[in-house]
Amino acid sequence: MLLLSTCLPDCGFVHNKVRKEVYRPTQEQFKCINCKHEANADLNAARYIAMDDIE
């Protein structure tokens, strides 16, 4: 399974063609370039994985 940085649960935007430095300014930060949502990167990834298991 390929994990892409995704903005969940807000907009669902996938950051697959964007340089990582844009949406991950530090190791622990995640900033969506689409809806401007900010979250801890690990928490955002955990939500993505959980949503994948639910669907």
N, CA, C and O of each residue as an XYZ file, in Angstrom:
220
protein
N       0.841     -1.183      0.000
C       0.000      0.000      0.000
C       0.885      1.244      0.000
O       1.766      1.379      0.849
N       0.662      2.126     -0.921
C       1.421      3.362     -1.023
C       0.740      4.445     -0.204
O      -0.423      4.769     -0.440
N       1.452      4.995      0.744
C       0.885      6.071      1.550
C       1.330      7.413      0.997
O       2.522      7.667      0.828
N       0.381      8.244      0.724
C       0.650      9.597      0.276
C       0.201     10.544      1.370
O      -0.731     10.229      2.109
N       0.831     11.678      1.489
C       0.392     12.644      2.483
C      -0.942     13.220      2.054
O      -1.071     13.849      1.003
N      -1.924     12.984      2.900
C      -3.295     13.352      2.588
C      -3.857     14.205      3.704
O      -3.558     13.982      4.877
N      -4.670     15.178      3.341
C      -5.300     16.037      4.330
C      -6.650     15.446      4.727
O      -7.648     15.619      4.027
N      -6.664     14.760      5.837
C      -7.895     14.186      6.370
C      -8.060     14.668      7.791
O      -7.048     14.875      8.461
N      -9.214     14.855      8.279
C     -10.503     14.604      7.654
C     -11.051     15.817      6.914
O     -12.198     15.786      6.467
N     -10.280     16.867      6.773
C     -10.813     18.116      6.232
C     -11.172     18.060      4.750
O     -12.358     18.020      4.421
N     -10.208     18.054      3.858
C     -10.556     18.194      2.439
C     -10.218     16.972      1.597
O     -10.745     16.840      0.493
N      -9.363     16.075      2.071
C      -9.015     14.886      1.310
C      -7.995     15.112      0.206
O      -7.762     14.221     -0.611
N      -7.387     16.283      0.170
C      -6.399     16.611     -0.862
C      -5.161     15.735     -0.706
O      -4.661     15.570      0.407
N      -4.665     15.177     -1.790
C      -3.470     14.335     -1.781
C      -2.288     15.149     -2.293
O      -2.327     15.706     -3.390
N      -1.243     15.209     -1.483
C      -0.051     16.011     -1.812
C       1.003     15.156     -2.519
O       2.156     15.126     -2.088
N       0.631     14.466     -3.590
C       1.577     13.552     -4.224
C       2.478     14.197     -5.266
O       3.484     13.601     -5.650
N       2.151     15.391     -5.733
C       2.992     16.052     -6.735
C       3.559     17.367     -6.219
O       3.902     18.259     -6.994
N       3.650     17.470     -4.897
C       4.136     18.687     -4.252
C       5.395     18.324     -3.465
O       5.454     17.274     -2.825
N       6.387     19.189     -3.515
C       7.608     18.938     -2.740
C       7.262     18.813     -1.253
O       6.469     19.595     -0.728
N       7.847     17.851     -0.597
C       7.557     17.573      0.810
C       7.783     18.787      1.699
O       7.059     18.964      2.679
N       8.751     19.617      1.393
C       9.057     20.778      2.219
C       7.899     21.763      2.287
O       7.816     22.554      3.226
N       7.002     21.725      1.302
C       5.873     22.648      1.254
C       4.829     22.276      2.301
O       4.358     23.142      3.039
N       4.468     21.011      2.373
C       3.428     20.590      3.306
C       3.960     19.967      4.586
O       3.186     19.707      5.508
N       5.253     19.723      4.663
C       5.893     19.221      5.882
C       7.095     20.106      6.210
O       8.237     19.684      6.028
N       6.850     21.338      6.696
C       7.956     22.263      6.960
C       8.924     21.748      8.023
O      10.112     22.067      7.981
N       8.437     20.963      8.962
C       9.299     20.290      9.934
C       8.837     18.847     10.032
O       7.792     18.488      9.490
N       9.607     18.025     10.717
C       9.272     16.609     10.866
C       7.905     16.408     11.528
O       7.196     15.453     11.209
N       7.540     17.293     12.437
C       6.300     17.085     13.187
C       5.102     17.885     12.683
O       4.002     17.721     13.211
N       5.278     18.740     11.688
C       4.176     19.572     11.206
C       3.627     19.080      9.871
O       4.369     18.583      9.024
N       2.314     19.226      9.700
C       1.654     18.985      8.420
C       0.778     20.197      8.133
O      -0.026     20.594      8.976
N       0.929     20.783      6.956
C       0.121     21.939      6.551
C      -0.440     21.670      5.168
O       0.311     21.529      4.202
N      -1.766     21.598      5.072
C      -2.410     21.357      3.781
C      -2.311     22.602      2.910
O      -2.638     23.703      3.353
N      -1.857     22.428      1.663
C      -1.762     23.569      0.758
C      -3.112     23.882      0.118
O      -3.273     24.930     -0.508
N      -4.074     22.987      0.269
C      -5.391     23.194     -0.322
C      -6.338     23.940      0.620
O      -6.928     24.949      0.231
N      -6.489     23.452      1.859
C      -7.463     24.052      2.780
C      -6.811     24.756      3.972
O      -7.511     25.299      4.827
N      -5.478     24.751      4.035
C      -4.709     25.413      5.091
C      -4.840     24.735      6.461
O      -4.482     25.332      7.476
N      -5.350     23.493      6.504
C      -5.437     22.728      7.751
C      -4.029     22.451      8.258
O      -3.141     22.117      7.474
N      -3.819     22.589      9.571
C      -2.535     22.282     10.190
C      -2.740     21.241     11.270
O      -3.709     21.302     12.027
N      -1.821     20.276     11.343
C      -1.924     19.219     12.344
C      -0.549     18.623     12.586
O       0.391     18.857     11.827
N      -0.453     17.860     13.643
C       0.738     17.071     13.887
C       0.807     16.025     12.777
O      -0.196     15.375     12.483
N       1.960     15.857     12.165
C       2.102     14.953     11.022
C       1.788     13.509     11.386
O       1.164     12.803     10.594
N       2.200     13.055     12.556
C       1.925     11.678     12.968
C       0.436     11.463     13.189
O      -0.110     10.430     12.801
N      -0.218     12.428     13.805
C      -1.654     12.329     14.029
C      -2.405     12.343     12.697
O      -3.361     11.588     12.520
N      -1.990     13.173     11.780
C      -2.627     13.232     10.468
C      -2.472     11.899      9.735
O      -3.418     11.421      9.109
N      -1.287     11.303      9.812
C      -1.050     10.007      9.168
C      -1.894      8.913      9.814
O      -2.435      8.055      9.116
N      -2.011      8.936     11.132
C      -2.827      7.944     11.834
C      -4.286      8.041     11.405
O      -4.955      7.020     11.240
N      -4.779      9.251     11.227
C      -6.161      9.429     10.756
C      -6.330      8.868      9.356
O      -7.348      8.248      9.049
N      -5.330      9.083      8.502
C      -5.388      8.564      7.132
C      -5.451      7.040      7.151
O      -6.262      6.441      6.446
N      -4.606      6.420      7.947
C      -4.573      4.952      8.037
C      -5.891      4.422      8.607
O      -6.422      3.423      8.121
N      -6.416      5.089      9.633
C      -7.682      4.664     10.230
C      -8.824      4.781      9.221
O      -9.663      3.883      9.146
N      -8.877      5.846      8.457
C      -9.936      6.020      7.471
C      -9.839      4.952      6.388
O     -10.867      4.486      5.897
N      -8.633      4.556      6.007
C      -8.448      3.521      5.007
C      -9.004      2.190      5.510
O      -9.598      1.435      4.741
N      -8.815      1.901      6.800
C      -9.318      0.661      7.375
C     -10.834      0.668      7.494
O     -11.464     -0.387      7.417
N     -11.422      1.831      7.677
C     -12.870      1.934      7.855
C     -13.602      1.723      6.531
O     -14.663      1.099      6.507
N     -13.062      2.224      5.458
C     -13.749      2.177      4.158
C     -13.742      0.820      3.596
O     -14.276      0.600      2.509
